[in-house]
Amino acid sequence: MTWRLGILVLASIVLPFSSSAIAASRPAPHAAAHSVVRAPKQPDVKSSSVLVLDADNSSVLFEKHADVATPIASITKLMTCLVVLEAQQPLDEPIEITKDDRSHVKGAASRLPMGTRLTRGDLMHLALMASENRAAHALGRNYPGGLPAVLRAMNAKAVALGMTHTRFVDPTGLSSQNVATPKDLAKLVIAASRNATIRQYSTSEGHAVQVGRRMIEYRNTNLLVSNPTWDIIVQKTGYIAEAGKCLVMRAVIADRSVVIVLLDSFGKYTRVADAKRIKKWMEAGMNVGEPRLIPVRG
């Protein structure tokens, strides 16, 4: 009887321990089968107003003060060139830069002296690629009916595109009264991207024109057009003191066509850095599938 009692006591100790050890060694139900994938946080952009829009279905991927109308500076030139092209004026027609194209607004830089004669195509190229103010003004001045007519056409086009908070008072963007919201500008970018001439001129890295006996070399004001990691369809930069640094573009990121609008950036490189942050954010999301791109409001 004594040895049987000993066996029973030993079994009562060993069996519970063995059962608990086996249970502990087993994985918890579904623990290994499912991992939690967190959506990437919203991009840490510094620009005051931002919009990232899917160009194909108009879904908003990210927005920050996207309904607030602010000065848009030389983003204006996209609309100027769009209405000039729609007027079907010949791009090979020579146009002379005159004193009427000179602006006395602070910061109104231009490298085209009075008396310069360039084709309408060259002036448009410089306006879109290098934001040449006298070039843009000359385009508007030589629109059928002159400056009043081109401004009417620009504002009418804005209405036609559904840009309900947009106003143009000059063709260059030097006036702070040229205003729009990021959502309005996204519509302009999409419309401009459908024009082959605007696509070509706005994204070229450089262009040279002959002024008198010398050649003047211009470079694109958007550093990203020369970056091989970017696929930019159309773009435009802008700056006046009231608008800050601005950048709009349509680009393909992670196999997705998107419009990026960045308004009122501070410093020389913030708008470019913001664009890179948005690109990195999108690529991180697209690597694991569509659900990671979450619309957010700032």
C-alpha positions as CSV (number, residue, x, y, z in Angstrom):
1,M,0.0,0.0,0.0
2,T,2.8,2.4,0.8
3,W,4.4,2.1,-2.7
4,R,1.1,2.6,-4.4
5,L,0.4,5.7,-2.3
6,G,3.9,7.1,-3.4
7,I,3.1,6.6,-7.1
8,L,-0.2,8.4,-6.7
9,V,1.5,11.4,-5.0
10,L,4.2,11.6,-7.7
11,A,1.6,11.5,-10.5
12,S,-0.4,14.3,-8.9
13,I,2.7,16.5,-9.0
14,V,4.1,15.6,-12.5
15,L,1.0,15.5,-14.6
16,P,-0.3,19.0,-13.9
17,F,3.2,20.3,-14.5
18,S,3.5,18.5,-17.8
19,S,0.1,19.6,-19.0
20,S,0.9,23.3,-18.2
21,A,4.3,23.0,-20.0
22,I,2.7,21.6,-23.1
23,A,0.0,24.2,-23.1
24,A,2.6,27.0,-22.7
25,S,4.6,25.6,-25.7
26,R,1.6,25.8,-28.0
27,P,1.0,29.1,-30.0
28,A,-2.0,31.1,-29.0
29,P,-4.8,30.7,-31.4
30,H,-4.3,32.9,-34.6
31,A,-1.3,34.7,-33.0
32,A,1.1,33.6,-35.8
33,A,-1.5,33.6,-38.5
34,H,-2.3,37.3,-38.4
35,S,0.0,40.2,-37.9
36,V,-1.1,43.8,-37.4
37,V,-0.1,46.1,-40.2
38,R,-0.3,49.8,-39.2
39,A,-1.1,52.4,-41.8
40,P,1.7,54.9,-42.3
41,K,1.1,58.2,-40.4
42,Q,0.3,61.2,-42.5
43,P,3.2,63.0,-44.1
44,D,4.9,65.6,-42.0
45,V,4.6,68.4,-44.5
46,K,5.5,72.0,-43.6
47,S,3.6,73.9,-46.3
48,S,0.6,75.9,-45.0
49,S,-1.9,74.5,-47.5
50,V,-1.6,71.0,-49.1
51,L,-3.6,68.7,-51.3
52,V,-2.7,65.2,-52.6
53,L,-5.4,64.0,-55.0
54,D,-5.8,60.9,-57.1
55,A,-5.9,62.3,-60.6
56,D,-7.9,59.5,-62.0
57,N,-10.8,59.2,-59.6
58,S,-10.4,62.6,-57.7
59,S,-10.2,60.9,-54.3
60,V,-8.4,63.0,-51.7
61,L,-5.4,61.1,-50.2
62,F,-4.3,64.0,-48.0
63,E,-5.4,67.5,-47.4
64,K,-4.4,70.5,-45.2
65,H,-6.4,73.7,-45.5
66,A,-7.3,72.6,-49.0
67,D,-10.5,74.8,-49.1
68,V,-8.8,78.1,-48.2
69,A,-8.1,80.6,-51.0
70,T,-4.7,82.2,-50.9
71,P,-2.4,84.0,-53.3
72,I,-0.9,81.6,-55.9
73,A,1.9,83.6,-57.4
74,S,3.3,82.2,-60.7
75,I,1.0,79.1,-60.6
76,T,-1.1,81.7,-62.5
77,K,1.1,81.1,-65.6
78,L,-0.5,77.6,-66.1
79,M,-3.9,79.3,-66.7
80,T,-2.3,82.0,-68.9
81,C,-0.7,79.5,-71.2
82,L,-3.7,77.2,-71.2
83,V,-6.1,80.0,-72.5
84,V,-3.4,81.2,-75.0
85,L,-3.1,77.7,-76.4
86,E,-6.9,77.3,-76.6
87,A,-7.0,80.5,-78.6
88,Q,-4.9,78.6,-81.2
89,Q,-2.5,81.5,-81.7
90,P,0.6,80.4,-83.7
91,L,3.5,79.4,-81.6
92,D,6.0,80.5,-84.3
93,E,4.8,84.1,-84.4
94,P,7.4,86.6,-83.2
95,I,6.5,88.8,-80.2
96,E,8.5,91.8,-78.9
97,I,9.0,92.5,-75.3
98,T,8.1,96.1,-74.7
99,K,8.0,98.6,-71.7
100,D,4.4,97.5,-71.2
101,D,5.7,94.1,-70.0
102,R,7.9,95.7,-67.4
103,S,6.6,95.3,-63.8
104,H,7.6,97.6,-60.9
105,V,6.4,95.0,-58.3
106,K,9.2,94.1,-55.9
107,G,10.8,90.8,-56.9
108,A,9.5,90.9,-60.4
109,A,12.6,89.5,-62.0
110,S,13.2,89.1,-65.7
111,R,16.2,88.4,-67.9
112,L,14.5,89.6,-71.1
113,P,15.5,93.2,-72.0
114,M,13.2,95.6,-73.8
115,G,13.2,95.0,-77.5
116,T,13.7,91.3,-77.3
117,R,11.9,89.4,-80.0
118,L,11.1,85.8,-79.4
119,T,8.4,83.4,-80.8
120,R,5.2,82.9,-78.8
121,G,6.4,79.3,-78.3
122,D,9.7,80.4,-76.8
123,L,7.9,82.9,-74.5
124,M,5.5,80.2,-73.3
125,H,8.4,77.8,-72.8
126,L,10.2,80.3,-70.5
127,A,7.0,81.3,-68.7
128,L,6.2,77.7,-67.8
129,M,9.7,76.3,-67.2
130,A,11.5,79.3,-65.7
131,S,8.6,81.5,-64.6
132,E,9.7,84.4,-66.8
133,N,7.4,87.3,-65.9
134,R,7.9,89.5,-69.0
135,A,7.4,86.4,-71.2
136,A,4.0,85.6,-69.5
137,H,2.9,89.3,-69.6
138,A,3.8,89.5,-73.3
139,L,1.7,86.3,-74.0
140,G,-1.3,88.0,-72.3
141,R,-0.8,91.3,-73.9
142,N,-0.8,89.7,-77.4
143,Y,-3.9,87.6,-76.7
144,P,-6.7,88.6,-79.1
145,G,-8.2,91.6,-77.4
146,G,-5.2,92.2,-75.2
147,L,-4.9,92.0,-71.4
148,P,-8.6,92.6,-70.6
149,A,-9.6,89.8,-72.9
150,V,-7.0,87.3,-71.6
151,L,-8.1,88.0,-68.0
152,R,-11.7,87.4,-69.0
153,A,-10.7,84.2,-70.6
154,M,-8.7,83.0,-67.6
155,N,-11.6,83.7,-65.2
156,A,-14.1,82.1,-67.5
157,K,-11.9,79.0,-67.8
158,A,-11.7,78.9,-64.0
159,V,-15.5,78.9,-63.9
160,A,-15.7,76.2,-66.5
161,L,-13.3,74.0,-64.6
162,G,-15.3,74.4,-61.4
163,M,-12.7,76.6,-59.7
164,T,-15.2,78.3,-57.5
165,H,-12.8,80.2,-55.2
166,T,-10.4,81.4,-57.9
167,R,-9.7,84.9,-59.3
168,F,-7.2,86.3,-61.7
169,V,-6.3,90.0,-62.1
170,D,-3.0,89.7,-64.0
171,P,-1.4,87.0,-66.3
172,T,1.9,86.7,-64.4
173,G,1.0,86.0,-60.8
174,L,2.9,89.0,-59.5
175,S,-0.4,90.3,-58.0
176,S,-1.4,88.9,-54.6
177,Q,-5.0,89.3,-55.8
178,N,-4.6,86.2,-57.9
179,V,-6.0,83.6,-55.5
180,A,-7.2,80.0,-55.5
181,T,-7.7,77.1,-53.1
182,P,-5.6,73.9,-53.4
183,K,-8.7,72.0,-54.5
184,D,-9.2,74.6,-57.3
185,L,-5.6,74.3,-58.4
186,A,-5.8,70.6,-58.6
187,K,-8.5,71.0,-61.3
188,L,-6.2,73.4,-63.2
189,V,-3.3,71.0,-63.0
190,I,-5.4,68.2,-64.4
191,A,-6.7,70.4,-67.2
192,A,-3.2,71.6,-68.0
193,S,-1.8,68.1,-68.0
194,R,-4.0,67.2,-70.9
195,N,-2.2,69.7,-73.1
196,A,0.9,68.3,-74.7
197,T,2.6,71.6,-75.1
198,I,2.2,72.5,-71.5
199,R,3.5,69.0,-70.5
200,Q,6.6,69.4,-72.6
201,Y,7.5,73.0,-71.7
202,S,6.8,72.8,-68.0
203,T,8.9,69.7,-67.5
204,S,12.0,70.4,-69.7
205,E,15.2,70.8,-67.7
206,G,16.5,73.8,-69.7
207,H,16.0,76.1,-72.7
208,A,18.2,78.6,-74.4
209,V,17.0,81.6,-76.4
210,Q,19.0,84.2,-78.4
211,V,18.7,87.7,-77.2
212,G,20.6,90.1,-79.5
213,R,24.0,88.6,-80.1
214,R,24.1,86.3,-77.1
215,M,22.4,83.1,-75.9
216,I,20.6,83.1,-72.6
217,E,20.4,79.8,-70.8
218,Y,17.3,79.1,-68.6
219,R,16.9,76.3,-66.1
220,N,13.7,74.8,-64.7
221,T,12.7,76.4,-61.4
222,N,11.6,72.9,-60.1
223,L,14.6,70.9,-59.0
224,L,12.6,67.7,-59.2
225,V,12.3,67.6,-63.0
226,S,16.0,66.6,-63.2
227,N,15.6,63.9,-60.5
228,P,15.5,60.5,-62.2
229,T,13.4,59.0,-59.3
230,W,10.5,61.3,-60.2
231,D,8.0,60.9,-63.1
232,I,6.5,64.3,-63.5
233,I,3.8,64.9,-66.1
234,V,3.3,68.7,-65.6
235,Q,4.5,71.2,-62.9
236,K,4.7,74.8,-62.0
237,T,6.4,76.7,-59.2
238,G,5.6,80.1,-57.9
239,Y,6.7,82.8,-55.4
240,I,5.8,86.2,-54.2
241,A,6.1,87.4,-50.6
242,E,2.3,87.1,-50.0
243,A,2.1,83.6,-51.4
244,G,5.3,82.1,-50.1
245,K,7.0,79.3,-52.1
246,C,4.4,77.3,-54.1
247,L,4.5,74.1,-56.2
248,V,1.9,72.2,-58.1
249,M,2.4,69.1,-60.2
250,R,0.9,66.0,-61.6
251,A,3.2,63.0,-61.2
252,V,3.2,59.2,-61.1
253,I,4.1,57.8,-57.7
254,A,3.9,54.1,-57.0
255,D,2.1,53.5,-60.2
256,R,-0.6,56.0,-59.3
257,S,-1.2,59.3,-61.0
258,V,-1.5,62.0,-58.4
259,V,-1.8,65.8,-58.2
260,I,0.3,67.5,-55.5
261,V,-0.5,71.1,-54.4
262,L,1.9,72.8,-52.0
263,L,1.2,76.5,-51.1
264,D,2.9,79.0,-48.8
265,S,6.1,77.0,-48.1
266,F,8.8,78.8,-46.2
267,G,12.5,78.7,-47.1
268,K,14.2,77.8,-50.4
269,Y,13.8,74.0,-50.3
270,T,10.7,73.3,-48.1
271,R,8.3,72.8,-51.0
272,V,10.7,70.2,-52.6
273,A,11.2,68.5,-49.2
274,D,7.4,68.3,-48.7
275,A,7.0,66.7,-52.2
276,K,9.6,64.2,-51.3
277,R,7.9,63.4,-47.9
278,I,4.6,62.9,-49.8
279,K,6.3,60.6,-52.3
280,K,7.9,58.6,-49.5
281,W,4.6,58.3,-47.6
282,M,2.8,57.1,-50.7
283,E,5.4,54.6,-51.6
284,A,5.4,53.2,-48.1
285,G,1.6,52.8,-48.3
286,M,1.5,51.3,-51.8
287,N,4.1,48.6,-50.9
288,V,1.5,46.7,-48.8
289,G,-1.6,47.5,-50.7
290,E,-4.3,50.1,-51.2
291,P,-5.9,50.1,-47.8
292,R,-2.8,51.8,-46.2
293,L,-3.5,55.1,-48.0
294,I,-5.8,56.8,-45.7
295,P,-7.4,60.2,-46.4
296,V,-6.7,62.5,-43.6
297,R,-7.5,66.2,-42.8
298,G,-5.0,68.6,-41.3
